């Protein structure tokens, strides 16, 4: 089973929105993108 999970975090109205994309295969996270870091 493969899943893609996307999250969006808004801390307050003045900071940029934070995006987090996670890719899970067989219940194990194998790839993650974090918008603050800008890398996988």
N, C-alpha and C positions, 0 to 999 in steps of 0.2 A: 504494500500500500504506500503510495506516494502522496504527500500533502504539501500545499503551499499555504503559509499563514502570513497574513499581512496585518500590521498594527500601525496605528497613527496616534501619536501622543501630543496633546496640546497642554502645556503647563500653565501658561497665562497668555493674555492677548498680545504681549510685546515680544515674545521669543519666537523664533522660527518653529514650524511644526516638525516633529521628529518622526521619521518613517522607519519601520523595521520590517523586513521581509525575511521569513525563515522557510527553508525547504527541508522537509522531513521525509525520510524513507525508512520503512520498517521501524517506526518509533524512535529513530535516531536522527538528530539534526545533523545535516551534512553540508549545509550552506546557509550563510546569513549575510544580509546586507543591512548596514546601519547608515542612515543618511548623514549623521554627524561625522562619521569617519569617512564616508564616501568610498568605501571599499567592501568587498566581499570577504 
